[in-house]
Amino acid sequence: MSHEHVSYLELLARGAASEAYDRPVLLARASGAGPEALAELEAAKQLALRVRAELEGRRRREAELSALFATAHDLAGLRDLDAVLRAIVQRARSLLGTEVAYLSLNDPAAGDTYMRVTEGSVSARFQQVRLGMGEGLGGLVAQTARPYVTEDYFQDPRFQHTRTIDAAVRDEGLVAILGVPLSLGSQVIGVLFAADRRARVFEREQVALLGSFAAHAAVAIDTANLLAETRSALAELERANDIIREHSAVIERASEVHDRLSELVLHGGGVHDVADAVSEVLGGTVEFTETGAGSARRAGGHAVREGDDWVAAVSAGGETLGALVLHGQPELDPVDQRTLERAALVTSLLLLARRSAGEAEQRVRGELLDDLLDAPDRDRRLLRERAARLRTDSEAPHVVLAARIDRAADAAVADPDAGGRESADRQRLWSAASHLAATRHGLASARDGGTVLLLPLGPGESAADLARQTARDLGGTLREPVTVGASAPVRTLLDRPDQVAVAYEEARRCLDALVLLHRSGQGAAAEDLGFLGLLLADGRDIDGFVGRTIGQVVDYDRRRGTDLVRTLDAYFASGMSPARTKDELHVHVNTVAQRLERVGRLLGPDWQSPARALEIQLALRLHAMSAAVAR
């Protein structure tokens, strides 16, 4: 064997590049070898190249078979569809030697195609592109269910170019693209692509290889869909079994709660006994509340979900008496919902029975209040004993409140049964007020087309606070606006019983003022009405009015030795002109501006509005009068 032949064997052994096989011929030609020797070397070179090509083909086929075997192994142990599809795309890119490989799937619901997996892509736009059905090279593959290859995408007229697709392909820099269909039976569900950023020719073997990977990808998708359908069917069966078991348990609970509620009614149980019984049966915590029925009032007797709670309104005759609230069971079976609704109905019956029994007590409370208003000269010892029996603390400060349902005048004219409606309103208002008075250990009576209440003040509570809360409570119970006027606090009820009647007149004046001021449906005391409240109040609390109106300015002058009060007085006397004010005070106009800015920070930004300015000027005059009297 010649030395040159040995060289070709060495080249084959180390897997040299095809260019290296020209070297033995070139060396022989340079050393002066004859034509026969050169021809022999050329023949040996061609043989070596054929052997090399055969070896490379075998290695390539071994790699392809290994990749296909690995893919089949992935399918056999399919757990994560995305992981299998990524492996298929990665292997296709590696074996075909392309820069990019990607897989798109059809979305029948959206009517388009989207990228499912990309490998080697660097463009975010390309990775997120969605294409209309039938568009681009992928649309041609899906339409014909055959592979298509283009050596130069932008110069190929065989498929439909769109601005969206071309922009994404140009952004990725792709030139040569091979696409093969992903088919399930006769249906194309997507396309597997291999692409380069330079022009190239894809060989028949490469097209076939990519088609094999596409077949595996289709099998993976089909298998995953079947697994998902199987899991869904199993889950549905499990849910059905659970529903059957739960339904049986719910029916048993419903029967149990029916027996328990019947027993409670027969044996004189109370509202909280019902709540405890339902709590035990439904497995949550049920409480009765007199407020907070919320949307349950509008649900026509049905329980409604509010956040994580269930609420069933307790009502009778169009009046909301409260609600049963179930905590700790956000998911409630329909049968259990009806159980809660049935418990609310039983609760309303118990409350009505209790109300009937309590109406006698309410009449006694009304009679005591009537005596305080109409006959304050009654024996104080007897009045004190009657108050004690009703658990009314006659030594605590109380407020007299006048309440009324005020309807628009035009609505009353249009209502042919206005008289009957007004009478019914008075009855409903008295009933609600009596219930409120009983819960707060106060008194209530129907009077002057409305209701009068005598309620104790809570810790830190003002007469205005109590008026607003009473308007909210009564309005919420009756589901329509109730206007409430309040008197100044009556410190002790029975030392001077006549002061209750005086306080009632003040509360009525306050109520009438609210209606005239178009504030129907609100609650207020004289202190809420500014100088109008000063006129309405029986006590004429001048110091209180001055304190509420300009007290912060007076205190600031006292602490800092400033002259803000005199500046305010001069400002209003000068027609609210800073220039004339500075002449009156003999100071610079900047000093006036600085003082007025400080006043604004103390009194609020609206202190110069007409209503506020009027009250401030009146308070300045009263303050000056008080100071003069003090001197």
Secondary structure, 3 states (H helix, E strand, C coil): CCHHHHHHHHHHHHCCCHHHHHHHHHHHHHCCCCHHHHHHHHHHHHHHHHHHHHHHHHHHHHHHHHHHHHHHHHHHCCCCHHHHHHHHHHHHHHHHCCCEEEEEEEECCCCEEEEEEEECCCCHHHHCCEEECCCHHHHHHHHHCCCEEECCHHHCCCCCCCHHHHHHHHHHCCCEEEEEEEEECCEEEEEEEEEECCCCCCCHHHHHHHHHHHHHHHHHHHHHHHHHHHHHHHHHHHHHHHHHHHHHHHHHHHHHHHHHHHHHHHCCCCHHHHHHHHHHHHCCEEEEECCCCHHHHHCCCCCEEECCEEEEEEEECCEEEEEEEEECCCCCCHHHHHHHHHHHHHHHHHHHHHHHHHHHHHHHHHHHHHHHHHCCCCCHHHHHHHHHHCCCCCCCCEEEEEEECCCCHHHHHHCCCHHHHHHHHHHHHHHHHHHHHHHCCCEEEEECCEEEEEEECCCCCCHHHHHHHHHHHHHHHHCCCCEEEECCCECCCCCCCHHHHHHHHHHHHHHHHHHHCCCCCCEEEHHHHHHHHHHHCCCCCHHHHHHHHHHHHHHHHHHHCCCHHHHHHHHHHCCCCHHHHHHHHCCCHHHHHHHHHHHHHHHCCCCCCHHHHHHHHHHHHHHHHHHHHHC
